[in-house]
Amino acid sequence: MTLSILEFPDPRLRTVAEPVESVDDNVRALVDNMIKTMYGAPGIGLAATQVNVHQRVLVIDLSEEQSDPRVFINPELEIPESEKEPMQEGCLSIPGVYEDVTRSQSVRVRALDYHGEPFEQAHTGLMAVCLQHEVDHLNGRLFIDYLSQLKRSRIRRRVEKQQRQKAS
């Protein structure tokens, strides 16, 4: 089932997600639906907060063929202070907006997988940036929060104008 993606400035995007108590069939069904939704959007990452489920679940697939979905339940990131570089980011919750955000180019993540098994991995480059972006969603943050107030205001006006045009 494809889920509806919340769009900025929806206040529900600011909700801090709760940890998953146990990985059961309901959580796995959420993950499966999130992967379908991410592929259909199309996107390379999706946090449960974006589909109005406030649990600490995210999915990422950087493959061209949409054949390598990664599941992170209750992700915890270690982010080194060094190696920060700007990279252009976009977001399924802010369609059509792309801006440079400076983030660490490497992270270490601890999480549970699709079956509830714990794992720990180090990632660099695009995967590291995606993990930071999606974990921000779980914490009620958006990539535009890293931009100047002026840029955020312009983006908000542009998005609200697009939403009004879609509605009419």
Sequence and secondary structure as in RCSB ss.txt:
>XXXX:A:sequence
MTLSILEFPDPRLRTVAEPVESVDDNVRALVDNMIKTMYGAPGIGLAATQVNVHQRVLVIDLSEEQSDPRVFINP
ELEIPESEKEPMQEGCLSIPGVYEDVTRSQSVRVRALDYHGEPFEQAHTGLMAVCLQHEVDHLNGRLFIDYLSQL
KRSRIRRRVEKQQRQKAS
>XXXX:A:secstr
       TT GGGG   B  S   HHHHHHHHHHHHHHHHTT SEEEGGGGT  BSEEEE   TTS   EEEEEE
EEE  SS EEEEEEEETTEEEEEEEEEEESEEEEEEE TTS EEEEEEEHHHHHHHHHHHHHHTT  GGGGS HH
HHHHHHHHHHHHHHHHH 
